[in-house]
């Protein structure tokens, strides 16, 4: 099921105002370039795996919402400190976390 054409509900609270549809559209346009130049054999994580799209924030919890380019579904941020990748909870594909969420302190 493609989430993009439907009213997108927040995966945290079920609300319809948490996800910015314009952010999803921009992300989907930009991620096409990644897949065009993706190097699946690279040892560089960011050449091998796409970065999730930051598409909003849950209005009730403040949790950031991410978007998977493989299964076209949103999910709540799920990163761990000192890691640069996450697994999509829906399709289990490896994705890079956004630069703004990378903390190594």
C-alpha positions, 0 to 999 in steps of 0.5 A: 500500500502506498502511503503517499496518495492517502491521508497520512496518519501519524504512526504515533498518535494517528493524527492527520496534522503531524506529517507534512505532505510537502516534506514527503513530496520533496523527500521523494523527489530528492531520494530518486537521485540517491537511487540513481547513484547508489553504490550497493558495494561501497564501504561508505554507509551513506553511499550504500543506504538511503537516508530516511526522510524527516517528514514531521513531528507527532503533535502529541509526543513531539517525536520526529517522524521519518519516512522509508523510501523502500516501503513508502511508510512513515515511522517514529524516529528510532535511532540509537546513540553512536549509530548512523543507521536504523532499520525500517520497522515495516520492511526491515531495510537499513536506512541512514539517520539524518545528519541532524540526529547524529550524536556521538558525544 
